[in-house]
């Protein structure tokens, strides 16, 4: 777990239980075990990606006070934004799984991850919260994966409607590029996950593996 901790950081100490015995230490899965099991990977993404920042901390991602005032951004919209950050991190991680694993692995992973995302967002989510989270996560991931939408316009549109759909300045927010901030959150998570995946599975960073593949392609 040392490699993954270096890449993603460690959870806060007060939320991590130390192993109670040597037997517990033996049962700790290896990094490769985690990346080869949809259940373990979902658990790991929950702890080190989704919960890497609390909702309280994610309030810092909101526009500053002057921007809120000029754009009539309400407290409810800021709260929705803060909740969405954990979902956006899950989108980046889930896009990695969709890209590099088969459909069976992805579906097993997805069946676990959307529920923990809903719990992170709402603590005690209602059935409709869980259903909405599942639909949003699936739509976000499919939007990133769509090769015909290079600018991720559908991704931005979904984000803006979920956060600012009731804002009087909706179109001003859309034209101002607010949606690109959400894209950055998901894609930066994807890139970190991709680097971790290549280091664990192939023993090298993504960029090194990419250079080797390009060199091999040239010799064909």
N, C-alpha and C positions, 0 to 999 in steps of 0.2 A: 504493500500500500504506500510505500515511501514515494515512489514515482508519481502516483496520482495525487498525493498530498502536495507535492511540490508544484504540480501544474495547477491544481484547483484550490489549494489552501486547505487548512484543517478547520473542521467545525469548532465552534467555541467550546472551550474546555468544559464548561458547566453543563453541556448537553451531550457529552460523550462519556459513556461508562467504561472504566478501565476493566480489562479482563480479570475475572475473579480467580482464575486458576490457570495452570499450564495447559490443562485440557481445553480451556476456552481459546488459548492462543493457537493451539494446534488446529482448532476448527475455524479459525479466521480464513476466509477464502483468499486465494492469491489474486493478483491483478489480472492474470490471464483467466482465472475462474470467473471473475466478475464480467469480463468482456465476452465470455462464451455462454453466459446464462442470461436469458431475458429477465428473469425474476431478480437475480442479483444485480444486474445492470440497472434495472428500474429503482431498486433500493438505494444503490450508490448515487444515481442521478438525483434522487430525492434529497439525500443528505448533503451532497457536495455541490450540487448545481442549483436546485430549486431553493433549498434552505441556506444557500451561501450568503443571502442577504434577507433580513426580515422585512416585513411590510412596512414597519416603522422606518427602517433605513431607506426603503425604496421611495418614501415620500420625497427624498432629496432629488429624485429624478424629475420632479415636476418643474414646470416653468417658474421663474422667480416671481416675487410678489408684484413687481411692476408689469410683467407680461400677463399675469393672471388678471390684473385690474383692467388693462387695456383690451384684453380679449374676452372679458367677462367669464373667465374660467371659475367655476364654482368649486366649493369644497368637495361636493359629491364627485365631481369629475376628477379632482386630484386624488381622491380616495380610489376611484376606479383605476386610475393610472398606476398607483402604487400596487394595487392587487395584481394588475396585469403583468408587472415586471417578472414575477415568478413564473407565470405562464410563458412569457417570451423566452426566458432561459430554458424552459422545458422544450419549447419549439426548436431551439438550436440543437439541443441534445437529441431530440427525437428525429430531426432531419438527418443527423449522423447515422442513426440506426436504420432509417429508411434507405439511405444511400448505400450502406456497406453490408447489410444483412439481408437474408431472404425474407419473403413475406410472412412465413410462419413465425420466425423469430420476432419480427416487428410487431405482429398482431398480439403475441403474448406479452411483449414489453408494453405495448400501448394499453392493453387491458388493465395493467397495473398503474401506469404512470398518470393517466388522466385523473384517477381518483385521488392520488396524493397531491396533485396540483390543486384540485378543488379544495382539499383540506387545508393546504397552505393559504389559499386565497380567502377562505371563508371560515376556517377553524372547525365549525360544525355545519358543513354544507347541507342544504336541503336537496332533495332529489332533482329539482329543477336547476340548482346550481351545478350539480355534478353533470347533468345532461348538457347544460350550456358550455361548461368547461371542455367536455369531450368534443363537442361540435367545433368549438373555437380552435382547440389544439389541432384537430384533424384538418380544418380549413387552412390554418396558418401554414402547417407543414406542407400540404398539397400546393399552396401558393408558392412557397419557396422552391418546391420541386418542379414547378411548371416551366419547362425550357422556353416556352413562347412568351413568357412574361419576365424579360430580363430586368426590367426596372422595378419589378415587384409591386406593380400598381394595385393589384387585388389585395395583397398583404396590407399595404398602407390604407386602403379603403376600409378593410375590415377593422383594423386598429382604430382608425378615426371614428368610425361609427360606434364601436364598442365604448370608447372613452368620451368622445365629444359629440355624439349623435344629437344631443339636445342643446348644443351650444349655438347661440345666435350667430356666432362668427365661424361656423363650421367650414365654409368654403375658404375663408381667409386662413384658417389653420391648415387646411389641406394644401393650399397654394404655397404656404410658408414652409412646407417640408417637414412638419412635425412628425409625420409618419416615418420618415427616414431614421429617426432616433430609435424607434421600435425595431426597425430592421437591423440596426447596428447591434442592439442587445442580442438578438437571436443569432446573427452571423458571427459575432465574436465568440459566443458560446459554442457554436458549431466548430469554429476553427480550433478552439482549445480542446474540444472533444476529439476532433480529428487527429490532432497531434498526439493526444493520449492513446487513441486507438492504434495508430501506427507504431508508437513506441512500445506498446504492450504486445501487439500481435506480430509486428514485423521487426521489432528491435531497433527501430530508427525513426527519426522525426519524419513527418509528412514530406517536407521539402526535399529531404535526402532521397526518399523513396520515389518522389516525382522525377528527380534528376536522373536516377538510375533507369526508370521506365523510359524516359525520353531518349536516353543514350541507346538503350536496347532497341527502341523503335527505329532509330536512325540506321542501325546495322541491318535491318531486315530488307 
